Amino acid sequence: MSRKFFLLKNLRKGNSKFPENYFPKKFLRKGCGVLKIIVGISGASGAIMGCEFLKALREHGGIETHLIVTEGAATTFKHETNLNPDDVKKFADEVYRNRDMSAKIASGSFRTDGLVIIPCSMKTVAGIASGFAENLLLRAADVCLKENRKIILVPREMPLSPLHLRNLKTVADFGCAIIPPVLTFYNHADTVEKQIQHIIGKIFSQLGLEYKNFVAWQS
Ligand SMILES: Cc1cc2nc3c(=O)[nH]c(=O)nc-3n(C[C@H](O)[C@H](O)[C@H](O)COP(=O)(O)O)c2cc1C
């Protein structure tokens, strides 16, 4: 069995407990990742969650990331953080403009293991729900849906209107995993950083990956 196949099989089984440095550097070069994940950061509040998620994927190793930062997210980064989108893009293997409808991730023939949108605005949820693929992020979601690939959304709005809830129900019915960034209390996550780590842990779990900073419920 080839090394790449072995790693892929184990990652898919949710067994990513490889010894540290197990992934040789050459294996982690651009284009050689084990999993290919598209990451979308859209203009809902909490752009920092998208940045931390990308960092966590990079730290995990063996994951090739394809990043889209929407125009809305560029605005939230400006209002909510000291980061600009370029600071975030350095944690991704490939970066695309949201207007670039000819990018490879706009096509089903470029195989990926799925899409995570964190945070996900209600506009982007609506676009996925209706198939209105007017930008690259929405097109990437449309492609993942038609190709039966995993989609994980971290939708953020407060409060949620009946329309938001209807759209979320629609995308959940299509098979999208919905991970709202809600607060956790049972693990005493007493900082924003720990709250974000909890959300990242939940996404990793959906992807069948281990996340070292996730504090699970202990009965
Ligand atoms: C500071 C700020 C916070 C925002 N927070 C949210 C939010 O939590 N949820 C949401 O759906 N939209 C939010 N918006 C509005 C979106 O950014 C806006 O609808 C945008 O068009 C979304 O487009 P996108 O999904 O392509 O990024 C916020 C906008 C700003 C400027």
PDBQT file of the ligand as one rigid body, heavy atoms in Angstrom, charges set to zero:
ROOT
HETATM    1  C1  LIG A 301     -18.874  44.272  11.041  1.00  0.00    +0.000 C 
HETATM    2  C2  LIG A 301     -19.885  43.476  10.272  1.00  0.00    +0.000 A 
HETATM    3  C3  LIG A 301     -20.460  42.360  10.848  1.00  0.00    +0.000 A 
HETATM    4  C4  LIG A 301     -21.377  41.591  10.152  1.00  0.00    +0.000 A 
HETATM    5  N1  LIG A 301     -21.896  40.482  10.757  1.00  0.00    +0.000 NA
HETATM    6  C5  LIG A 301     -22.717  39.665  10.070  1.00  0.00    +0.000 A 
HETATM    7  C6  LIG A 301     -23.184  38.469  10.676  1.00  0.00    +0.000 A 
HETATM    8  O1  LIG A 301     -22.854  38.135  11.809  1.00  0.00    +0.000 OA
HETATM    9  N2  LIG A 301     -23.966  37.659   9.921  1.00  0.00    +0.000 N 
HETATM   10  C7  LIG A 301     -24.320  37.962   8.633  1.00  0.00    +0.000 A 
HETATM   11  O2  LIG A 301     -25.011  37.158   8.008  1.00  0.00    +0.000 OA
HETATM   12  N3  LIG A 301     -23.909  39.115   8.042  1.00  0.00    +0.000 NA
HETATM   13  C8  LIG A 301     -23.111  39.972   8.719  1.00  0.00    +0.000 A 
HETATM   14  N4  LIG A 301     -22.655  41.127   8.136  1.00  0.00    +0.000 N 
HETATM   15  C9  LIG A 301     -23.142  41.467   6.785  1.00  0.00    +0.000 C 
HETATM   16  C10 LIG A 301     -22.376  40.746   5.673  1.00  0.00    +0.000 C 
HETATM   17  O3  LIG A 301     -21.013  41.115   5.705  1.00  0.00    +0.000 OA
HETATM   18  C11 LIG A 301     -22.991  41.120   4.318  1.00  0.00    +0.000 C 
HETATM   19  O4  LIG A 301     -24.296  40.599   4.219  1.00  0.00    +0.000 OA
HETATM   20  C12 LIG A 301     -22.163  40.630   3.152  1.00  0.00    +0.000 C 
HETATM   21  O5  LIG A 301     -22.776  41.073   1.956  1.00  0.00    +0.000 OA
HETATM   22  C13 LIG A 301     -22.036  39.123   3.127  1.00  0.00    +0.000 C 
HETATM   23  O6  LIG A 301     -21.462  38.734   1.905  1.00  0.00    +0.000 OA
HETATM   24  P1  LIG A 301     -20.526  37.444   1.787  1.00  0.00    +0.000 P 
HETATM   25  O7  LIG A 301     -21.271  36.300   2.341  1.00  0.00    +0.000 OA
HETATM   26  O8  LIG A 301     -20.281  37.320   0.312  1.00  0.00    +0.000 OA
HETATM   27  O9  LIG A 301     -19.274  37.757   2.530  1.00  0.00    +0.000 OA
HETATM   28  C14 LIG A 301     -21.744  41.939   8.824  1.00  0.00    +0.000 A 
HETATM   29  C15 LIG A 301     -21.162  43.056   8.245  1.00  0.00    +0.000 A 
HETATM   30  C16 LIG A 301     -20.250  43.820   8.939  1.00  0.00    +0.000 A 
HETATM   31  C17 LIG A 301     -19.623  45.021   8.267  1.00  0.00    +0.000 C 
ENDROOT
TORSDOF 0
